[in-house]
Amino acid sequence: MSRYPRQYSKTGIYHIILRDNERKDIFIDEEDKREMKEFIHYSNKYEEKNFLEMKETIKSEIDEENVSEYINGYLKSRNLEKEDLKRREHTKQKEDLIQQLKKRSNLSKRKIAILIGVNRETVRNVSKEPSP
């Protein structure tokens, strides 16, 4: 027997009735539960056009604000310019910079590629990740 069509809620909040065949946990820990309750409280308290700024749980050494400073310092310490990273003779420095940014920041591959002036495939190859 098929189920009834979904009833769409004006609030966008739905009751969870299934958790997959494996009965996986919905919340990993008490902090997840607390943050969900905080989100529900917030969404009930304010208008839809407002939004909740979620706290970033993973802190990184390099963030969006200081990444340009980090890249410039890296290049300056090796007497390089951004354009030099495109040259074949500076492949090792380019790969090292990409690895440092992946390890020390939460930046996406796309953002790293844009910031250092290479394509995403280059960043993906350095990261040893398969293309989608």
Secondary structure, 3 states (H helix, E strand, C coil): CCCCCCCCCCCCCCCCCCCCCCCCCCCCCHHHHHHHHHHHHHHHHCCCCCCCCCCCCCCCCECCCCHHHHHHHHHHHCCCCHHHHHCHHHHHHHHHHHHHHHHHECCCHHHHHHHHCCCHHHHHHHHCCCCC
